[in-house]
Amino acid sequence: MPNGARILVEALKREGVKVIFGIPGLYNMPFYDELYYEIQNQEIRHVLMRHEQGATHAADGFARVSGFPGVVTATSGPGATNLVTGMITAYWDSSPVIAITGQVNRSSIGKMAFQESDQPGIFKDITKYVVQLKTVSEIPIWIKNAFYIATTGRPGPVLVDIPRDVQLEKMDEVEWPEKPMVRGYKPFRTVIEPEKLKKAAEILVNAEKPIILVGTGVTWSNATTEVLNLAETLICPIISTLPGKSAIPHDHPLYVGPMGYYGRAEASLAALESDVMLIIGARLSDRTFTSYDEMIETKKKFIMINLDPTDTERAFKVDVAMYGDAKILTRELLNAVIKVGMKKDRSAWMKRVKELKEYYAQFYYQDEPGKIKPWKALKTIRNAIPRDAIVTTGVGQHQMWAEVFWEVLEPRTFLSSTGMGTMGFGLPAAMGAKVARPDKVVVDLDGDGSFMMTGNNLATAVDEHIPIISVIFDNRSLGLVRQVQDLFQNKRIVGVDYGPSPDFVKYAEAFGALGFNADSYEELEKAIKTAIRENMPTVIRLPIDKNELALPTLPPGGKLKQVIVSDPRKNS
């Protein structure tokens, strides 16, 4: 007669789970006890992380690369609360993560028992769904429901909280549900409305300066080919949000770059100058459109394809809103465009976009003898790794340099915490990505501050033979905060500068990883090639001047047209 923990393991296997990231404790121990057999038989791989936040980021990285939900488990109390940062990171970036948390016995809930924490209360606003099970019979249906909710509509994290005594409770006959049953949950549907498609097509073909803005929805729906076909038919430039970078090959001639707060100036200016903007799979956050009023003032027409209808209502009035899967609707829109037929010559608009790119290039690629410049370091890394290598980032100046200068050449190969901006995302997300795609080279572009948030998980990378490469842009500072203090707070630098600790090479070696100091571009290239050849977890420290700025940027609360592209300290 199986108990709840055995049924839980079987339910996960039925959903196709092959990997679980996590840490055991008192209240998820029955689950681990039953997981023992699957681990021994190599049917499920368990990756013992060093902190639950890192475990959630690893599950998140796994999900973003594979398209299949990442699974994480933790005990109640501090184990579960350590998941919070990782779960909200996945929620804001629409990533399907399934968290299985242990809970105190049912009779102890609400009585301040040892390590009791209210998972439904804590996670209700930072997940797509959270449920606490009360009987063993609920396990099969709620595991199926969890995967269904996480992957339908806008993807997102789901938490299933299971009391310890429910895991131990036995059940005579297990009924395995054939389909999910979630009362009140209706995933967003794809609605094909011919009249809207015709209207959108007419607006696009009659536009003089159209532009396509792509977001994460293009990645999740695998709509890259459809977007490129539409852009090529319209002869229309493409820009992206920061996470939308992962959707379009950057060597495609129509791709301009990511727009927004720290985006490329030419992309933001092209967005402002366009007369029609087609938005595909983007939620228009304040990092992309820093001022909704500024966009409204352009008097352009907006067409939007999005799965979530609330996205069109959040910012401003959209002229044509189409709801559903980006892949399906973009294909339908292309067919409508072909039916209407091209009417406008776009050569003047394409020439203008080219002028913007050439003008701003003079500000980006400046060299400085004796200093490692971020743009050149990123170019060196790009040239040293395969086209289909997967790259993750932490959060900070290095992330902004990656936004502007990193070339994504294959879809789903750029992972970053963009909605929440979570420091510490890079290393564990890279580990999850490598577990999902062991055949790919995986590089974590990180900062010294961000790396130290979750750097202890390097121990897992060594123990579990997960050969990721972390390149740390080390300026001994919380650089992005320092930059704002320096430029916009009267140079009142406070609480951001580190001392000499740690020595990153010794830190890496202490875990059994490879460690390198790269004091030149040549040493950087050599270290990366060595790391790939040795196939070991590797940390490469790259010294960066702490006065180096992440540009372009905007003043806090600024509009896109207020973009700063050169160091204002040199002009004063």
Solvent accessible surface area in square Angstrom, and as a share of the most:
residue,aa,sasa,rsa
1,M,144,0.64
2,P,41,0.26
3,N,24,0.13
4,G,0,0.00
5,A,0,0.00
6,R,44,0.16
7,I,2,0.01
8,L,1,0.00
9,V,0,0.00
10,E,52,0.23
11,A,4,0.03
12,L,0,0.00
13,K,60,0.25
14,R,146,0.53
15,E,39,0.18
16,G,34,0.33
17,V,4,0.02
18,K,134,0.57
19,V,18,0.11
20,I,0,0.00
21,F,1,0.00
22,G,0,0.00
23,I,37,0.19
24,P,61,0.38
25,G,15,0.14
26,L,72,0.36
27,Y,19,0.07
28,N,2,0.01
29,M,94,0.42
30,P,8,0.05
31,F,1,0.00
32,Y,29,0.11
33,D,96,0.50
34,E,26,0.12
35,L,0,0.00
36,Y,120,0.46
37,Y,120,0.46
38,E,8,0.03
39,I,63,0.32
40,Q,113,0.50
41,N,95,0.49
42,Q,164,0.73
43,E,79,0.35
44,I,1,0.01
45,R,88,0.32
46,H,28,0.13
47,V,0,0.00
48,L,79,0.39
49,M,2,0.01
50,R,86,0.31
51,H,64,0.28
52,E,16,0.07
53,Q,30,0.13
54,G,0,0.00
55,A,0,0.00
56,T,0,0.00
57,H,0,0.00
58,A,0,0.00
59,A,0,0.00
60,D,0,0.00
61,G,0,0.00
62,F,24,0.10
63,A,0,0.00
64,R,27,0.10
65,V,10,0.06
66,S,48,0.31
67,G,32,0.31
68,F,69,0.29
69,P,5,0.03
70,G,1,0.01
71,V,2,0.01
72,V,0,0.00
73,T,0,0.00
74,A,0,0.00
75,T,12,0.07
76,S,0,0.00
77,G,6,0.06
78,P,72,0.46
79,G,3,0.03
80,A,0,0.00
81,T,54,0.32
82,N,50,0.25
83,L,0,0.00
84,V,46,0.27
85,T,51,0.29
86,G,0,0.00
87,M,0,0.00
88,I,31,0.16
89,T,0,0.00
90,A,0,0.00
91,Y,74,0.28
92,W,100,0.35
93,D,13,0.07
94,S,9,0.06
95,S,0,0.00
96,P,2,0.01
97,V,0,0.00
98,I,0,0.00
99,A,0,0.00
100,I,3,0.02
101,T,1,0.01
102,G,0,0.00
103,Q,2,0.01
104,V,2,0.01
105,N,61,0.31
106,R,81,0.30
107,S,83,0.54
108,S,32,0.21
109,I,56,0.29
110,G,66,0.63
111,K,145,0.61
112,M,185,0.83
113,A,30,0.23
114,F,140,0.58
115,Q,54,0.24
116,E,45,0.20
117,S,15,0.10
118,D,86,0.45
119,Q,0,0.00
120,P,39,0.25
121,G,32,0.31
122,I,64,0.33
123,F,0,0.00
124,K,123,0.52
125,D,100,0.52
126,I,21,0.11
127,T,5,0.03
128,K,53,0.23
129,Y,69,0.26
130,V,28,0.16
131,V,23,0.13
132,Q,33,0.15
133,L,0,0.00
134,K,101,0.43
135,T,58,0.33
136,V,8,0.05
137,S,61,0.39
138,E,51,0.23
139,I,0,0.00
140,P,5,0.03
141,I,30,0.15
142,W,40,0.14
143,I,0,0.00
144,K,48,0.20
145,N,1,0.00
146,A,0,0.00
147,F,11,0.05
148,Y,67,0.26
149,I,0,0.00
150,A,0,0.00
151,T,61,0.35
152,T,31,0.18
153,G,18,0.17
154,R,65,0.24
155,P,19,0.12
156,G,1,0.01
157,P,0,0.00
158,V,1,0.01
159,L,0,0.00
160,V,0,0.00
161,D,0,0.00
162,I,0,0.00
163,P,0,0.00
164,R,63,0.23
165,D,36,0.19
166,V,0,0.00
167,Q,2,0.01
168,L,83,0.41
169,E,59,0.27
170,K,123,0.52
171,M,32,0.14
172,D,107,0.56
173,E,145,0.65
174,V,36,0.20
175,E,144,0.65
176,W,75,0.26
177,P,27,0.17
178,E,172,0.77
179,K,141,0.60
180,P,38,0.24
181,M,126,0.56
182,V,20,0.11
183,R,238,0.87
184,G,78,0.75
185,Y,46,0.17
186,K,178,0.75
187,P,38,0.24
188,F,85,0.35
189,R,179,0.65
190,T,46,0.27
191,V,52,0.30
192,I,82,0.42
193,E,48,0.22
194,P,92,0.58
195,E,114,0.51
196,K,58,0.25
197,L,10,0.05
198,K,116,0.49
199,K,103,0.44
200,A,0,0.00
201,A,0,0.00
202,E,63,0.28
203,I,22,0.11
204,L,0,0.00
205,V,0,0.00
206,N,69,0.35
207,A,5,0.04
208,E,103,0.46
209,K,73,0.31
210,P,0,0.00
211,I,0,0.00
212,I,0,0.00
213,L,0,0.00
214,V,0,0.00
215,G,1,0.01
216,T,35,0.20
217,G,25,0.24
218,V,0,0.00
219,T,13,0.07
220,W,43,0.15
221,S,21,0.14
222,N,90,0.46
223,A,0,0.00
224,T,16,0.09
225,T,84,0.49
226,E,18,0.08
227,V,0,0.00
228,L,26,0.13
229,N,63,0.32
230,L,0,0.00
231,A,0,0.00
232,E,89,0.40
233,T,46,0.27
234,L,0,0.00
235,I,84,0.42
236,C,0,0.00
237,P,0,0.00
238,I,0,0.00
239,I,0,0.00
240,S,0,0.00
241,T,10,0.06
242,L,26,0.13
243,P,37,0.23
244,G,0,0.00
245,K,1,0.00
246,S,6,0.04
247,A,0,0.00
248,I,0,0.00
249,P,20,0.13
250,H,28,0.12
251,D,78,0.40
252,H,29,0.13
253,P,114,0.72
254,L,19,0.10
255,Y,11,0.04
256,V,10,0.06
257,G,1,0.01
258,P,2,0.01
259,M,2,0.01
260,G,4,0.04
261,Y,36,0.14
262,Y,11,0.04
263,G,2,0.02
264,R,34,0.12
265,A,1,0.00
266,E,3,0.01
267,A,0,0.00
268,S,3,0.02
269,L,31,0.15
270,A,0,0.00
271,A,0,0.00
272,L,23,0.12
273,E,52,0.23
274,S,4,0.03
275,D,46,0.24
276,V,7,0.04
277,M,0,0.00
278,L,0,0.00
279,I,0,0.00
280,I,0,0.00
281,G,10,0.10
282,A,4,0.03
283,R,67,0.25
284,L,2,0.01
285,S,24,0.15
286,D,94,0.49
287,R,109,0.40
288,T,6,0.04
289,F,1,0.01
290,T,26,0.15
291,S,19,0.12
292,Y,62,0.23
293,D,90,0.47
294,E,5,0.02
295,M,0,0.00
296,I,89,0.45
297,E,97,0.43
298,T,45,0.26
299,K,180,0.76
300,K,14,0.06
301,K,92,0.39
302,F,8,0.03
303,I,0,0.00
304,M,0,0.00
305,I,0,0.00
306,N,13,0.06
307,L,41,0.20
308,D,14,0.07
309,P,39,0.25
310,T,72,0.42
311,D,1,0.00
312,T,10,0.06
313,E,133,0.60
314,R,120,0.44
315,A,19,0.15
316,F,20,0.08
317,K,169,0.72
318,V,21,0.12
319,D,52,0.27
320,V,4,0.02
321,A,16,0.12
322,M,4,0.02
323,Y,55,0.21
324,G,1,0.01
325,D,42,0.22
326,A,7,0.05
327,K,60,0.26
328,I,64,0.33
329,L,1,0.00
330,T,0,0.00
331,R,105,0.38
332,E,53,0.24
333,L,0,0.00
334,L,24,0.12
335,N,69,0.35
336,A,14,0.11
337,V,1,0.01
338,I,108,0.55
339,K,177,0.75
340,V,38,0.22
341,G,25,0.24
342,M,79,0.35
343,K,124,0.53
344,K,76,0.32
345,D,117,0.61
346,R,3,0.01
347,S,71,0.46
348,A,78,0.61
349,W,7,0.02
350,M,45,0.20
351,K,132,0.56
352,R,90,0.33
353,V,5,0.03
354,K,122,0.52
355,E,76,0.34
356,L,8,0.04
357,K,70,0.30
358,E,102,0.46
359,Y,113,0.43
360,Y,22,0.08
361,A,34,0.26
362,Q,102,0.45
363,F,50,0.21
364,Y,15,0.06
365,Y,95,0.36
366,Q,100,0.44
367,D,82,0.42
368,E,57,0.26
369,P,132,0.83
370,G,91,0.88
371,K,83,0.35
372,I,15,0.07
373,K,19,0.08
374,P,4,0.02
375,W,38,0.13
376,K,63,0.27
377,A,0,0.00
378,L,2,0.01
379,K,117,0.49
380,T,20,0.12
381,I,0,0.00
382,R,21,0.07
383,N,114,0.59
384,A,11,0.09
385,I,12,0.06
386,P,59,0.37
387,R,110,0.40
388,D,49,0.26
389,A,2,0.02
390,I,4,0.02
391,V,1,0.00
392,T,0,0.00
393,T,0,0.00
394,G,0,0.00
395,V,20,0.12
396,G,12,0.12
397,Q,9,0.04
398,H,8,0.03
399,Q,5,0.02
400,M,8,0.04
401,W,7,0.03
402,A,0,0.00
403,E,6,0.03
404,V,6,0.03
405,F,33,0.14
406,W,4,0.01
407,E,77,0.35
408,V,0,0.00
409,L,23,0.11
410,E,58,0.26
411,P,51,0.32
412,R,41,0.15
413,T,11,0.07
414,F,9,0.04
415,L,5,0.03
416,S,4,0.03
417,S,0,0.00
418,T,23,0.13
419,G,26,0.25
420,M,69,0.31
421,G,32,0.31
422,T,9,0.05
423,M,54,0.24
424,G,1,0.01
425,F,0,0.00
426,G,0,0.00
427,L,1,0.00
428,P,0,0.00
429,A,0,0.00
430,A,0,0.00
431,M,0,0.00
432,G,0,0.00
433,A,0,0.00
434,K,19,0.08
435,V,17,0.10
436,A,21,0.16
437,R,88,0.32
438,P,95,0.60
439,D,101,0.52
440,K,36,0.15
441,V,27,0.15
442,V,1,0.01
443,V,0,0.00
444,D,0,0.00
445,L,0,0.00
446,D,1,0.00
447,G,7,0.06
448,D,6,0.03
449,G,6,0.05
450,S,3,0.02
451,F,1,0.00
452,M,80,0.36
453,M,112,0.50
454,T,3,0.02
455,G,0,0.00
456,N,59,0.30
457,N,0,0.00
458,L,0,0.00
459,A,17,0.13
460,T,0,0.00
461,A,0,0.00
462,V,32,0.18
463,D,89,0.46
464,E,44,0.20
465,H,151,0.68
466,I,3,0.02
467,P,24,0.15
468,I,0,0.00
469,I,5,0.03
470,S,0,0.00
471,V,0,0.00
472,I,0,0.00
473,F,6,0.02
474,D,3,0.01
475,N,10,0.05
476,R,42,0.15
477,S,3,0.02
478,L,47,0.23
479,G,10,0.09
480,L,31,0.15
481,V,77,0.44
482,R,32,0.12
483,Q,6,0.03
484,V,45,0.26
485,Q,14,0.06
486,D,16,0.08
487,L,32,0.16
488,F,66,0.28
489,Q,85,0.38
490,N,133,0.68
491,K,122,0.52
492,R,172,0.63
493,I,60,0.31
494,V,104,0.60
495,G,74,0.71
496,V,7,0.04
497,D,69,0.36
498,Y,88,0.33
499,G,44,0.43
500,P,126,0.79
501,S,86,0.55
502,P,30,0.19
503,D,68,0.35
504,F,1,0.01
505,V,25,0.14
506,K,139,0.59
507,Y,42,0.16
508,A,0,0.00
509,E,97,0.43
510,A,90,0.69
511,F,56,0.23
512,G,39,0.37
513,A,5,0.04
514,L,42,0.21
515,G,14,0.13
516,F,55,0.23
517,N,72,0.37
518,A,1,0.00
519,D,90,0.47
520,S,34,0.22
521,Y,41,0.16
522,E,124,0.56
523,E,77,0.34
524,L,0,0.00
525,E,68,0.31
526,K,145,0.61
527,A,4,0.03
528,I,0,0.00
529,K,100,0.42
530,T,23,0.13
531,A,2,0.02
532,I,63,0.32
533,R,165,0.60
534,E,81,0.36
535,N,100,0.51
536,M,66,0.29
537,P,8,0.05
538,T,0,0.00
539,V,0,0.00
540,I,0,0.00
541,R,53,0.19
542,L,0,0.00
543,P,38,0.24
544,I,12,0.06
545,D,46,0.24
546,K,63,0.27
547,N,76,0.39
548,E,29,0.13
549,L,16,0.08
550,A,1,0.00
551,L,30,0.15
552,P,2,0.01
553,T,1,0.01
554,L,2,0.01
555,P,36,0.22
556,P,77,0.48
557,G,76,0.73
558,G,5,0.05
559,K,60,0.26
560,L,2,0.01
561,K,122,0.52
562,Q,92,0.41
563,V,33,0.19
564,I,34,0.17
565,V,22,0.12
566,S,45,0.29
567,D,22,0.12
568,P,44,0.28
569,R,60,0.22
570,K,156,0.66
571,N,117,0.60
572,S,128,0.83
